[in-house]
Structures are given as structure tokens and as C-alpha cells.
Amino acid sequence: MDNGKSVLSDPEAKKFLVEILDEEGLDVVYSLLDREATDEEIAEETGIKINTVRRVLYKLYDYRLASYVRTKDSEIGWYIYTWKLDLKRIYDLIRLRKQRLLEELTRELESMQDKVFFACKKDEKYVPFEEASELQFKCPVCEGVLEYVDSQERIQQLQEEIERLQKELSNGHY
């Protein structure tokens, strides 16, 4: 596998990187394609502040999408970190994220079925009837009025999203 070009041509992988790093972070990734570089070199080449470059590199490292080698500069005694990309794990991370989302949506769907809900228009906090009545139909976040919500539309959205994720995961798509 190359050092990331094929990964970055995949829209979903690119979207994942933007979500965890933001657009500026993606520039750091592009600057490391097919090479190794220090954080100072990346900052100089991209024009991105050194602290931002380091934040991005450490985030990539946290996800195990980058690694580094630490060497000591004999003249000044400081450590120099040389970074390289290793984007092979990105598809496992995307799959794991989809599995977690699927579990979360499934739990939400199960909690919404066969219940009556109320919600606050300001912060969209859904509250089951029993809890809403205990709260005297006041939002627990902002104290706004909780109003009846027809949850069928949300249930339909959840079912469609769950079906889409199940299909992607079962087809081996990530």
C-alpha cells in the first residue's frame, strides 16, 4: 500500500480525516504523503502554525495513523521527531465508528418505540412522557416548555439509517 494517496482518494476516508483533524489538518496529511518529515518542516512548508501541526500529528498518532522516530540533536540537545503516515488502519476505524453508531441508533430506536415523547424546541431534548410529567413539562436543560412530539418521523429516520449502516457493514464496505 502506498503512504496514503489511495486512502485520500476515497471520499469516506477523506471525510473521516476531516472530522478528526479539520481541513487544516488534512493539509498536514497531504504534506506527509510518501515521505517522512519533522513537525518544523511541515509547518514551514504548509504555513500552518507549529502548535497546530503538532496537534494534528499527535491526533494522527492517537489513532495510530502516523508514527514517529525520536532522535537527539547532538548540537542543541533537543529531541527531533520525524513523522510518517500509516493510514492502513483508517478502514478499521471507519468500520468501528459505524458499528458504534449502529449500536447507538439501535438503542435510540428501541427507546423510542411504543412511547410518547415530548421535546423542547430550543435544545431538541426528547423526554418520554413519564419523565416529562415528573418535570412538569419543563425542559431539564433550559426550563422551556416540553411539547408533544410525533416520534414516527424520527423512528422512520432511525430505521432507514440503521438499515443503511447494516447494509454497508454486511457488504464489507469498511
Secondary structure, DSSP 8 states (H G I E B T S, - for coil): --SSHHHHTSHHHHHHHHHHH-HHHHHHHHHTTTSEEEHHHHHHHH---HHHHHHHHHHHHHTTSEEEEEEE-TTT--EEEEEEE-GGGHHHHHHHHHHHHHHHHHHHHHHHTT--EEEETTT--EEEHHHHHHTTTB-TTT--BEEEE-THHHHHHHHHHHHHHHHHHHTT--
